[in-house]
Amino acid sequence: MRRLLFSILLFNSLLSWAQSSAVWSPDNGDGTYTNPVLYADYSDPDVCAVGKDYYLTASSFNCVPGLPILHSRDLVNWEIVGHALQELEPTDLFDCPQHGKGVWAPSIRHHNDSLFIYWGDPDQGIYMVKGKPTSNPATVASGDLLPFVGPKPHSVASLKTPVAPKEGSSKRREWSEPICVIAGKGMIDPCPLWDDDGRCYLVNAWANSRAGFNSVLSLRELSADGAKAISLPRIVFDGGQENHTTEGPKFYKRDGYYWIMCPAGGVAMGWQLAMRSKSPYGPYEWKRVMWQGKTDINGPHQGAWVHTAFGEDWFLHFNDKGAYGRVVYLQPVDWSSGWPMMGNNGEPLMTWHKPKSSEKGRVKSEKFASAIVNPQESDEFNDGLGLQWQWHANYHQFYGQPTADGTYRLYTMDHPTAFKSLWDVPYLLLQKPAAPRFTATAKVRFAAKEDGQYGGLVMMGRDYSALVICREGDEFQIRRHTCMGADEGETEEQRTITALLPTDRDTIPYSPAIYLDLYLRLSVKDGIVSFSYSSDNKHFKAAGEPFKMREGKWIGAKFGFVAECRDRKASRGWLDIDWIRITK
């Protein structure tokens, strides 16, 4: 009986961790997949194989926690399993939003039984963290995944926190603290390579906005542990005019050649290069190995080559989708010509057969079988915050905390001095849209102790719009708060939709609050957002005009929650979020 009960509990745990999306799944269930494999903003993705498991990370810029870690058994079905970075440093800078700064274009590599992640902060230098992988997919779902940073006292709390190791366990549960490998401005997109003789090399690109030059790749040697530079940089490739905006290099070794694979030509209309040399320092001969061609997939480039345990070769790259950010595609790689030609002889494919996998799933054929899972979207908040959530800057415990009742509570934070818009505030709790069309419905209870306290749903970007509940007197107003050109310093406009009476109130005269229970909804269709609300989750009323999503700085638009107050005199109010559910 105990064994049966344990099995049931474990199964329920697996279900609560792994999710199958109702709005986007690339797995067609018949041994094929349809791109993108991640319809979400995982910009500048890099992937490494550890046996039959794959780990992906991506740029996170100013969002916290940073360096998301996704896991897959087949390169098609992915789920979020943690973050490698819980706080951005220096904290006195990143405690406030630093749009477009922070973590740029990381690389992830497996070496000496550890995962290493390097990234460039264009204003601070090149950093590295390392952690331990696991090859058991069941432990990913049950919280036994090793590459995970446990919450610090001042960092993001309860992000599906793993069960603590038993006393005396030697397992590492955290990534290391970040190490500044090379300090200085302008260095971006670093990638290491440990050679056969144990020597370590690092290639990087340059940000013209900081360094005053770009389109060149530099190489230097690191110490064997990858923790510090032991040589000066040397330019190993100059893209010039023909391959301008050469950046995002990934460094490999294959069949006696050193290979650098990198994008050129810019985000929107660029192409993918591959270059090879018998020496890590070059000279390198190059070839274009993927471009848009006659397809509708613009700028197919920058990503990761993966050689699988089954002898196959694949390339994951991003494609810029405007307000949705940079989504991730998967292409087969053909080495028969001696060069890694991607997709269909250089042109990206939309649909193809899945990579071979030993994972059991919905397909009977063992060759392409795998479980269908997707990055987390909905959240019941029963175990704290799901891994899909990020703040717009370093977290502070005043922003919000999980409750014992299975809700997440956001406190109404004070407007900054000379408040203009949400562009300047750190306490937005947001996630990435995961499909071109979806509906997000949230069940909330808003508690207000003073006039001017408000909270609700927001679609955030350079332009943004929010549907909020705001107390004014002895009632609540349903409002739309919208700002066009928030990134340019424009001021938020507020429009009242209707007024509602409280559904509950405190009767004891000690800092009493009035309450409103409501369902808030935003529906997205090809970049257009419609807001609505309901008292019963059945009959929804439209709340204002549709709004056009707009991307943030180097990130896609994101949606989630905000809670604020103006001119607070005493206690804060709060927004208790019972759940949010993502549906068609």
Protein Blocks (a to p, Z undefined) as FASTA:
>chain_A
ZZmmmmmmmmmmmmmmpccdfkbcfbgonopacddfbdcddehiacddehjaccddddek
jaccehiadddfkomaccdfbdfbfbdcdfklmmpccehiajehiadddeehiacddddd
fkloccdddddddfbfklmmnopafbbcdddfklcehihpacdddehiabdfbdcddddf
bgcehiahiacdddfkopacddddddfklnopahiacdddddfkopaccbdcddfbdfkj
mlghiahiacddeehiacddddehijklgccdddddfbfnbpaddddfbdfklafbehie
hiaddddfkopacddddddehjnopadddddddfknopacehjhhiacfbdcddddfbdc
fbfblklgccdddddfbdehlnopafkbccfbdcdfklpccdfkopacdddddddehifb
fklpckbccdddfbfbdcdddddddddfbghiacddddddfbdcddddddehjbdcdddd
ddehklnopacddddfbdcddfbdcfbfghiacddddddddddeehiacddddfklmacc
dedjaddddddehiacddddddddehifbbcdddddfbdcddZZ
